Protein backbone atom coordinates (compact mmCIF):
# COMPACT_ATOMS: atom_id res chain seq x y z
CA UNK A 1 0.00 0.00 0.00
CA UNK A 2 1.31 3.46 -0.93
CA UNK A 3 0.39 6.39 1.23
CA UNK A 4 2.10 9.59 0.25
CA UNK A 5 1.67 13.27 0.72
CA UNK A 6 3.70 15.50 -1.59
CA UNK A 7 3.98 19.25 -0.98
CA UNK A 8 5.87 21.52 -3.36
CA UNK A 9 6.84 25.05 -2.46
CA UNK A 10 9.51 27.71 -2.18
CA UNK A 11 11.25 28.85 0.97
CA UNK A 12 12.45 32.42 1.24
CA UNK A 13 16.12 32.83 2.16
CA UNK A 14 16.58 35.64 4.66
CA UNK A 15 19.77 37.64 4.10
CA UNK A 16 20.55 40.81 6.00
CA UNK A 17 23.22 41.77 3.46
CA UNK A 18 20.65 41.67 0.68
CA UNK A 19 18.27 43.81 2.74
CA UNK A 20 21.02 46.37 3.34
CA UNK A 21 21.84 46.57 -0.38
CA UNK A 22 18.15 47.06 -1.21
CA UNK A 23 18.00 49.86 1.36
CA UNK A 24 21.10 51.56 -0.06
CA UNK A 25 20.37 51.25 -3.80
CA UNK A 26 16.53 51.17 -3.76
CA UNK A 27 16.13 49.12 -6.96
CA UNK A 28 12.84 49.15 -8.89
CA UNK A 29 12.58 45.39 -8.59
CA UNK A 30 13.63 43.29 -5.61
CA UNK A 31 14.11 39.51 -6.04
CA UNK A 32 15.20 37.82 -2.82
CA UNK A 33 16.61 34.29 -3.00
CA UNK A 34 14.15 31.40 -2.89
CA UNK A 35 14.87 27.70 -2.55
CA UNK A 36 12.37 25.32 -4.16
CA UNK A 37 11.51 22.22 -2.15
CA UNK A 38 9.46 19.04 -2.37
CA UNK A 39 8.28 17.52 0.91
CA UNK A 40 7.38 13.87 0.35
CA UNK A 41 5.83 11.98 3.23
CA UNK A 42 6.11 8.48 1.83
CA UNK A 43 5.15 5.51 3.96
CA UNK A 44 4.24 1.95 3.21
CA UNK A 45 6.03 -1.11 1.98
CA UNK A 46 7.93 0.62 -0.86
CA UNK A 47 8.33 4.31 0.03
CA UNK A 48 11.33 4.69 -2.29
CA UNK A 49 9.02 4.38 -5.32
CA UNK A 50 7.26 7.58 -4.26
CA UNK A 51 10.57 9.28 -3.60
CA UNK A 52 11.98 8.34 -7.01
CA UNK A 53 8.87 9.64 -8.76
CA UNK A 54 8.72 12.93 -6.88
CA UNK A 55 12.39 13.79 -6.43
CA UNK A 56 13.87 13.25 -9.88
CA UNK A 57 16.05 16.21 -10.79
CA UNK A 58 16.64 17.39 -7.24
CA UNK A 59 19.98 18.73 -6.09
CA UNK A 60 19.86 17.20 -2.63
CA UNK A 61 17.81 15.14 -0.21
CA UNK A 62 17.14 15.71 3.48
CA UNK A 63 15.76 12.53 5.04
CA UNK A 64 13.94 12.93 8.36
CA UNK A 65 13.33 9.71 10.27
CA UNK A 66 10.37 9.30 12.61
CA UNK A 67 11.84 7.45 15.57
CA UNK A 68 8.69 7.57 17.69
CA UNK A 69 5.99 5.76 15.67
CA UNK A 70 7.47 2.29 15.88
CA UNK A 71 7.70 0.42 19.19
CA UNK A 72 11.43 -0.25 18.81
CA UNK A 73 14.13 2.21 17.71
CA UNK A 74 15.91 -0.62 15.88
CA UNK A 75 12.89 -0.99 13.57
CA UNK A 76 13.16 2.70 12.64
CA UNK A 77 16.87 2.34 12.01
CA UNK A 78 16.34 -0.77 9.87
CA UNK A 79 13.67 1.03 7.85
CA UNK A 80 15.99 4.01 7.33
CA UNK A 81 18.87 1.80 6.18
CA UNK A 82 16.62 -0.07 3.75
CA UNK A 83 15.42 3.21 2.22
CA UNK A 84 18.96 4.56 2.07
CA UNK A 85 20.16 1.41 0.28
CA UNK A 86 17.29 1.60 -2.23
CA UNK A 87 18.01 5.26 -2.97
CA UNK A 88 21.69 4.54 -3.52
CA UNK A 89 20.93 1.60 -5.79
CA UNK A 90 18.35 3.59 -7.77
CA UNK A 91 20.96 6.20 -8.74
CA UNK A 92 23.36 3.63 -10.20
Secondary structure as GFF3:
##gff-version 3
##sequence-region A 1 92
A	DSSP	beta_strand	2	12	.	.	.	ID=ss1
A	DSSP	alpha_helix	16	25	.	.	.	ID=ss2
A	DSSP	beta_strand	34	44	.	.	.	ID=ss3
A	DSSP	alpha_helix	47	54	.	.	.	ID=ss4
A	DSSP	alpha_helix	73	90	.	.	.	ID=ss5
###
